[in-house]
Amino acid sequence: MPFHPTRRFTLLFLLMLPLLAAAQNGTVRGFVYDESTGEPAIFTPVSLWGATNHGIQTDVNGYFSISKVPPGAYTLRIVTMGFDTLTKAVDVKADQIITEQLYLKKATIQMQAVEVTAEQQKAQNTVRVGVTKLTPKQIERMPAIGGQADLAQYMQVVPGVVFTGDQGGQLYIRGGSPVMNKVLLDGMTLYNPFHSIGLFSVFDNDIIRNADILTGGFNAEYGGRISSVMDITTRDGNKTRLGGKVGASTFAAKGLLEGPLKKQTAPGQGSSSFLINFKHSYLDQTSKSLYNYADSAGLPFKFSDLYGKISINAANGSKVNFFGFNFTDGAKFRGISDLDWKNWGAGTNFVLVPSGSAVLIEGVFAVSNYKIELLEGNLQPRTSAISNFNAGLDFKYFMGNNEIHYGLEVNGVNTDLSYFNSLGYKLQVQKVSTELAGYLTYKLRVGQWVLDPGMRLQYYSTLAVMSPEPRLGFKWNINDRLRFKGAAGLYSQNLIATNNDRDVVNLFYGFITAPDDIPKTMTMPDGSVRQVQNPLQRASHVVGGFEYDLSRKASINLEGYYKHFGQVTNLNRDKLYNDTPEFASKPDELKKDFTLESGNAYGADLLVKYEQNGLYLWLVYSLNFVDRWDGHQTYNPIWDRRHNVNLVASYTFGRHESWKANARWNYGSGFPFTQNQGFYERLPFSNGIYSDINAANGTMGIIYGPLNGGRLTDYHRLDLGVTKTWKFSEHQSLQMDLSVTNVYDRKNIFYRDRLTGKEVYQLPVIPSVGFMYSF
């Protein structure tokens, strides 16, 4: 009898139960909150002073757990920037679990050195390979384009990220295409997190608690994608008072309202709160008068984002959240294409702190729906819809400096695609796929080493394929200032995108899961032929580098990476025949809807940071190489940018630090594109073999050159911003944001019309102003 995957997972967790039942000396755990709002204080250092000293940082929920504590009297101590020092006496007894709720009070004296020390402690105790952690404070260091700070703008300066432009721009992370990037919002899977204008995401900065960007080598808690992960966590509504924000700019307007449903009457008491946020762009209207020099008909972008959340918090720190969203987007490029997409979803997640166990339990269940439609000239419309549900349980168990992390996930996807290729052949596919996964990681601190091995078992039920995916991360602390690190792993995914590399404007991102209309064999670069076992896309990652603290104010981080994409599924650009018996003699490459490719991505990312007395500097240089093999030729995909440079500067000054000046400069070498080689008259043959070619009126046909054989011109842009804040009372303030995008009006190419040769450019110089009132 076959060993079913579910039994494998069950056996795995039964084997772990003795570990969870192991007796400990004592455990001190709990949550740390900001007393003024009730919001968790994330990544805050917590130390336990006594006969022996222990230290740890809170996680994204404000949770900490210090285990293996010998019995005795201790003092919990928290020293962090922006808050008064907190101390509390605790008496630890053998086999006892103490749960504390700690509330930090705002301080009037800032202690930057403390924050630097906390950052160094975190760097020494975690692997952090290919990881960038972002908070709203960091995102606000970028010029507020359109009068509003946004994650999309900061993502463009993250090491390893390549951005393709202001209009219809996409983010490509260390050689992977957007479909290879997993995006999570409060544990829910999203499929298009960025608006068409490229300057805004669906994540309003005022609802973000934390954003983790994992560019490669990520551990076993993440799966189902073969390149990268964006994990976004939203904050809760204010638990102590009613408040909000109202703002407007030349680009968009927004409003936020939050407050308690059941007020937290005293620290440590249960509560419930709500948060609702709405953002709407009217750039397509205001640009007709404000930016008519860019386009007399106005800039063709519009979007609306609505997000809501209810949080219910128990006295012991356990909580449950209910959230939902509705995002819409539209772009109308005159004479080229009209694009519209809609995305809605709802879900719940929870954090459970069992009273008699040192385990922290988290869970999520969510459903979502995404639909996109693209109209191009006289071509048939392209449409794609994807419905998704995902659920998961996650367990964390702390043993001194070590941590066991394990969980289960289930994901269901239904895709519906209608697509026409450049030769007019229709692709109509509906697919359903279910995935089940189990994972285990074990972070172990041994002397100067931090080891983080993991294993993920990813089961694709539609294909009846089990994918074992080992992962490993490590860090070697040479001394307090120098640390070497590395990570490696195997990855798989079952979702593909249906964009076409030859599109003039590459906006349409359709999706299909579990495609089965693929070739039976795959020709490799060395000429050998490999049998295709299943349509899974697969990749392996190797990442390595070092961190060095130049001083308490400055640090350098260098990482090299290599990703091998062993099997990648793409839309077949060369399909000429239907896959029917009458064409059985034709090769698969001319009749299958999809084709298989392989490739590599490799390079290095250098990050230099400096922060002191309100001055923040960020320098990133990325060297990238990306290639694909399609069975006949090696080519560079459209996101193969060889050099990418980002410089960011932010300076806070003035009385009560009420002024802030920001600057960002980006340089990127040219992207590949397919050049025209010639033209011909395409005759319609409307009457078949009886058509009179002498009387017919044909259309202009294009003879293409080598695939992506040319390079566009280099891209560079300077953005500047100034922010002024007027404080009226403890909770009331007015903020003004002035910004200029593309200060020196660089003509960065957007696309070149294949028939006329006319060049259309990205956004010209765009000044903007925005005001935000907080109460």
Disulfide bonds with the S-S distance in Angstrom:
none
